[in-house]
Amino acid sequence: FYDDANGNQSHQRDRRRRLDGDLAAAVASGPAPARPRFALGPNPLFAGSELVASGDAVARAGSVELFDASGRRVAAARVVAGRAAFPPAATRALSPGLYFARIAGSASGRLVVLR
């Protein structure tokens, strides 16, 4: 039994009728989701883990740069096969905090680094 807003009890069979699978199957599917313009992950990143930038904007760029909160460039990665990877050696030296990734002359994103 379920109580409605007025305190009346309705039977479970009423609930099943409203959640009938036929109704859910009648929903038309939408278009496929678009590829993200810029994705950066994993986020948050544990220092010493690989960081990957991907998406349409990255595929068209030559490099991706990583900046600390004061605006100082701390790492850069070249785009190869549509993605830019910062190896564990490049992220190991990052202190915990907020970082910004920028694609050459284009999009940007935020990244949190943890220890």
Backbone torsions as a table, in degrees:
resi	resn	phi	psi	omega
1	PHE	NA	146.4	176.9
2	TYR	-124.3	143.0	175.0
3	ASP	-95.3	133.6	175.4
4	ASP	-90.4	-174.9	-176.5
5	ALA	-62.1	-25.6	-178.8
6	ASN	-92.6	3.4	-179.6
7	GLY	85.6	3.1	178.1
8	ASN	-81.6	145.9	179.1
9	GLN	-95.4	135.7	174.7
10	SER	-115.9	153.4	-176.6
11	HIS	-82.0	155.5	-179.8
12	GLN	-61.5	-31.6	179.9
13	ARG	-64.2	-32.1	175.7
14	ASP	-64.2	-39.8	-179.7
15	ARG	-66.0	-42.2	179.5
16	ARG	-62.9	-37.8	-178.8
17	ARG	-63.7	-38.2	-179.6
18	ARG	-72.7	-27.4	-179.1
19	LEU	-102.7	29.3	-178.6
20	ASP	-60.4	136.5	-179.3
21	GLY	-62.4	-25.9	179.2
22	ASP	-62.4	-37.4	-179.6
23	LEU	-66.6	-41.5	-179.7
24	ALA	-67.8	-35.3	-179.0
25	ALA	-71.6	-18.9	-177.5
26	ALA	-81.8	-5.4	-179.2
27	VAL	-77.0	127.8	179.7
28	ALA	-73.7	141.8	178.4
29	SER	-80.2	146.3	-179.4
30	GLY	-88.6	-176.7	178.8
31	PRO	-68.2	157.1	178.5
32	ALA	-63.0	143.5	-179.7
33	PRO	-63.1	142.1	-179.5
34	ALA	-73.8	150.2	176.2
35	ARG	-66.8	136.2	-178.0
36	PRO	-62.9	146.3	179.6
37	ARG	-66.3	-37.3	-177.0
38	PHE	-156.0	119.3	177.6
39	ALA	-125.4	139.9	-176.8
40	LEU	-133.6	124.0	-178.4
41	GLY	-166.2	167.1	3.4
42	PRO	-72.9	150.6	-179.5
43	ASN	-137.3	110.9	11.0
44	PRO	-74.8	155.7	-178.7
45	LEU	-106.5	135.3	171.0
46	PHE	-88.4	128.1	-179.2
47	ALA	-52.5	134.1	-177.8
48	GLY	95.5	2.4	176.3
49	SER	-103.2	157.3	177.7
50	GLU	-72.0	137.6	176.9
51	LEU	-113.5	130.8	-177.8
52	VAL	-122.9	132.5	173.1
53	ALA	-110.2	132.2	-179.4
54	SER	-146.6	175.0	179.9
55	GLY	122.4	174.3	-177.2
56	ASP	-62.0	-42.2	-179.1
57	ALA	-65.2	-37.0	178.9
58	VAL	-68.3	-41.8	-178.7
59	ALA	-59.7	-30.7	-179.6
60	ARG	-87.8	-12.2	-176.1
61	ALA	-92.4	167.3	177.6
62	GLY	-96.8	-27.0	-178.7
63	SER	-155.5	164.1	175.6
64	VAL	-127.6	132.9	-178.6
65	GLU	-113.3	148.4	178.8
66	LEU	-116.9	128.8	-177.4
67	PHE	-121.3	146.5	174.4
68	ASP	-83.5	-179.8	-175.4
69	ALA	-64.3	-22.7	178.9
70	SER	-87.8	-1.2	177.7
71	GLY	93.2	4.4	-179.8
72	ARG	-81.6	131.8	178.5
73	ARG	-71.8	124.1	-177.3
74	VAL	-111.0	-17.8	178.9
75	ALA	-164.1	157.8	176.1
76	ALA	-145.7	149.3	178.8
77	ALA	-138.4	140.5	176.8
78	ARG	-82.4	149.5	177.9
79	VAL	-85.0	125.9	177.7
80	VAL	-132.8	124.7	178.7
81	ALA	55.8	40.3	174.1
82	GLY	82.4	6.6	178.1
83	ARG	-145.7	154.4	177.6
84	ALA	-118.2	127.4	-178.7
85	ALA	-117.0	128.4	172.7
86	PHE	-96.0	113.8	-176.0
87	PRO	-68.6	162.9	179.2
88	PRO	-53.6	-34.8	179.2
89	ALA	-61.9	-33.0	-179.3
90	ALA	-76.6	-29.5	-178.1
91	THR	-94.4	-13.5	-177.9
92	ARG	-61.4	-35.4	-176.9
93	ALA	-81.6	-5.5	-177.6
94	LEU	-73.1	131.8	175.3
95	SER	-78.8	154.9	176.3
96	PRO	-59.2	140.6	179.0
97	GLY	152.3	-165.8	-178.0
98	LEU	-99.0	133.6	178.6
99	TYR	-129.4	159.4	179.5
100	PHE	-124.0	135.0	176.5
101	ALA	-107.5	138.0	179.9
102	ARG	-133.0	132.6	174.8
103	ILE	-88.4	137.5	-176.3
104	ALA	-42.8	105.4	175.8
105	GLY	67.0	23.8	-173.6
106	SER	-141.1	-128.3	-173.8
107	ALA	-73.4	164.2	175.8
108	SER	-140.7	163.9	179.4
109	GLY	-152.0	165.3	-179.9
110	ARG	-106.2	152.0	-179.3
111	LEU	-142.6	137.8	174.8
112	VAL	-108.6	130.0	178.5
113	VAL	-109.5	131.7	177.8
114	LEU	-115.1	159.2	174.3
115	ARG	-99.8	NA	NA
